Amino acid sequence: MEANETLGFCPPLASMLQAGEVAGRSGNVRKISSVSTLNNLVVLHNLFMEMKPERTLEIGFAHGGSALLFTICQRDAGRQPCGQHTAI
């Protein structure tokens, strides 16, 4: 599966997976050492869009891939950005 095709709903996440790295606000670039699999991200997206939960909670935050996915899902569900996703 190609990330750009499969994650078309979230281009920044697709780019992050394709590049294998992520840049922080400071401009520092880091190699991605762990992120959910492409298949898991697609399953999470589909599950979210089916259930449309008001809030989501994530335990563990490595490079922000899943957090990005959940915030995009909240946006696509028509919710205003006001803390619907919590990552611990």
C-alpha positions, 0 to 999 in steps of 0.5 A, a space after each residue: 500500500 502506498 501512503 500517499 494514496 491510502 492516507 489521502 485524507 491526511 496529506 501531512 501524515 502521508 508525507 511524514 510516513 513517506 519521508 520517514 522523518 518529522 520536523 519540529 517547530 524548531 526546524 530540527 528533523 528527526 527520523 521516525 523510529 516508531 509509528 503505527 502501521 499504514 494498515 492500523 492508521 487506515 483502520 483507526 480512520 475508518 473506525 473513527 468515521 463510523 463511530 464519530 466519538 466526541 473525544 479521543 484519548 491516546 496513551 503514548 505519543 512518539 512522533 505524533 502520527 496517531 494524534 495527527 490522524 485523530 485531529 484530522 478525523 475530528 476536523 473531518 467530522 465537522 468539529 471545531 478545534 478545541 481539545 477533542 483529542 488528548 495524548 498522554 
